[in-house]
């Protein structure tokens, strides 16, 4: 637990618990929020028949879940009083997958 607190730059076990709760809520919520968005856009599994089309559906769903997850992570982090931790976490995650140049302007 101490290594985790040191790595994340936090000081108490209470903060670790809050961070785990936020990760759990965000993961579940991102799936719940994504489904109605896809339905509204008309992207439902029943519209895709072939194997390639099903793969396309899941790729779209994963991309949308990823985008929604980033927003919800910062939102729930803000609600639980850990905004700066989660904002830095999201920026670090996005910079690792290649969005670093877009994040330089957002500080």
C-alpha positions in Angstrom: 0.0 0.0 0.0 2.9 2.4 0.8 4.4 1.9 -2.7 1.1 2.8 -4.3 0.7 5.9 -2.1 4.2 7.0 -3.0 3.7 6.3 -6.7 0.5 8.3 -6.8 1.8 11.1 -4.6 -0.9 10.7 -1.9 -0.6 10.6 1.8 -3.5 8.7 3.4 -5.2 5.3 3.1 -8.5 7.3 2.9 -7.4 8.8 -0.4 -6.5 5.4 -1.8 -10.0 4.2 -0.9 -11.6 7.2 -2.6 -9.5 6.7 -5.7 -10.5 3.0 -5.9 -14.1 3.9 -5.5 -13.9 6.5 -8.2 -12.3 4.0 -10.6 -15.0 1.5 -9.8 -17.9 3.9 -10.3 -16.4 5.3 -13.5 -15.9 1.9 -15.1 -19.4 0.9 -14.5 -20.9 4.3 -15.4 -19.0 4.5 -18.7 -20.6 1.3 -19.9 -24.1 2.5 -18.7 -23.7 5.9 -20.4 -22.3 4.5 -23.7 -25.2 2.2 -24.4 -27.9 4.9 -24.8 -25.5 7.0 -26.9 -24.9 4.2 -29.3 -28.7 3.5 -29.4 -29.4 7.2 -30.1 -26.9 7.1 -33.0 -28.5 4.0 -34.4 -25.4 1.9 -33.7 -26.9 -1.3 -32.2 -25.6 -4.8 -32.5 -28.7 -6.0 -34.4 -27.8 -3.7 -37.3 -24.6 -5.5 -37.9 -24.8 -8.9 -39.5 -21.4 -10.1 -40.7 -18.3 -10.9 -38.7 -16.5 -7.8 -40.0 -19.5 -5.7 -39.2 -19.7 -7.1 -35.6 -15.9 -6.3 -35.2 -16.7 -2.7 -36.4 -19.5 -2.4 -33.9 -17.2 -3.5 -31.0 -14.4 -1.2 -32.1 -16.8 1.7 -32.1 -18.2 0.7 -28.7 -14.7 0.4 -27.2 -13.7 3.8 -28.6 -16.8 5.5 -27.3 -16.4 3.8 -23.9 -12.8 5.1 -23.7 -13.9 8.7 -24.5 -16.7 8.6 -22.0 -14.5 7.0 -19.4 -12.0 10.0 -19.6 -14.8 12.5 -19.0 -16.4 10.5 -16.2 -13.1 9.9 -14.5 -12.5 13.6 -14.1 -16.1 14.3 -13.2 -16.3 11.7 -10.5 -12.8 12.6 -9.3 -14.1 16.2 -8.9 -17.2 15.0 -7.0 -15.1 13.0 -4.6 -12.6 15.8 -4.1 -9.7 14.3 -6.0 -9.9 16.4 -9.2 -6.2 17.1 -9.5 -5.2 13.5 -9.1 -7.6 12.3 -11.8 -7.0 15.2 -14.1 -3.2 14.4 -14.0 -4.0 10.7 -14.4 -6.1 11.4 -17.6 -3.5 13.7 -19.0 -0.8 11.1 -18.4 -2.9 8.3 -19.9 -3.7 10.4 -23.0 -0.1 11.5 -23.5 1.0 7.8 -23.4 -1.3 6.9 -26.3 -0.2 9.8 -28.5 -2.3 12.8 -27.6 0.6 14.7 -25.8 0.7 17.5 -28.4 -3.0 18.3 -27.8 -2.5 18.4 -24.0 0.2 21.0 -24.0 -2.4 23.7 -24.5 -4.7 22.3 -21.7 -3.1 23.1 -18.4 
